[in-house]
Amino acid sequence: MSLVKFLTSKVFFKQVALAVVAVVVLSFFILKWLDVTTNHGEFVTVPDLKGKSLETVKIELDDNNLEMKIQDSANFNPKYPKYSVIEQNPAAGAQVKENRKIYLILNPSGYRKVEVPNILKRTFRQAKPQLQALEFKIGNITYVDNIGKDVVLGMKHKGETLEPGTLLPLTSTIDLVLGNGKR
């Protein structure tokens, strides 16, 4: 039997028809199975979690069949309570599937600590931008008799003498002791 004769025979067309029907039926069952297992068309709205404590967030996410994944703590934000959510992904109001992970960034317990720079024996004009660049605040300035006018002779934090290299939280206030230019 030649190939052309076989391709035009009834047996070939029956086999092609059976194959097409099998593919259509198989596709139909696979699509129905996917609809059932993936909850096609069913969504959960992500709640707004910003500013809420971890306990409250856990309860809200459990109620909505969502999972919590803490990514990291960001820089301290004094507008939010300690250990509260300051960012979330996906955003509030987004439509997601059940059991989706909601990624959270928490507010740490306080500012991170920064090393106090060595500004001793430098002029106030040199020391001020260096402290401000590290986000320290300059507090009270006291003058003592010293030949170096406006030279930093000492640093204090909350009344205690500071040594260069001491770790202090960001935005801490540092009081300076400067020379007044008199002998």
Secondary structure as UniProt FT lines:
FT   HELIX           3..7
FT   HELIX           10..37
FT   TURN            38..41
FT   STRAND          44..45
FT   TURN            50..51
FT   HELIX           54..63
FT   TURN            64..65
FT   STRAND          67..73
FT   TURN            78..79
FT   TURN            82..83
FT   STRAND          84..89
FT   TURN            92..93
FT   STRAND          95..96
FT   TURN            98..99
FT   STRAND          101..106
FT   STRAND          113..115
FT   TURN            120..121
FT   HELIX           124..133
FT   TURN            134..135
FT   STRAND          137..144
FT   TURN            149..150
FT   STRAND          151..157
FT   TURN            158..159
FT   STRAND          160..162
FT   TURN            164..165
FT   STRAND          167..169
FT   TURN            170..171
FT   STRAND          173..179
//
